């Protein structure tokens, strides 16, 4: 079982006070967690503006980084496809794109992660 976290997912622990590792284990067992390289770039920029960005960047570094050739949502989709993984996000635009690609989605609902499209 593999999971890809987007920028939005890495900010969840700091914005909503959830433990993303605990929630993923509860929902999916013990998944391998990946961060697309484009998300690291986004968090680097965000870390200069917001403390949550700096904290999310630190959190991201504890997971596996997957190199992708695309930026933004396209890079997250690329990683999800490459790994055959769930994508964790609350970004509505990205969720629509993931649905079109047939990629499984995990979102945050009432301070808990839930599988969106199963």
Beta strands, then each sheet from edge to edge (+ up, - down):
strand 1: 2-5
strand 2: 32-36
strand 3: 64-66
strand 4: 86-88
strand 5: 105-109
strand 6: 112-115
sheet 1: 3+ 2+ 1+ 4+ 5+ 6-
end
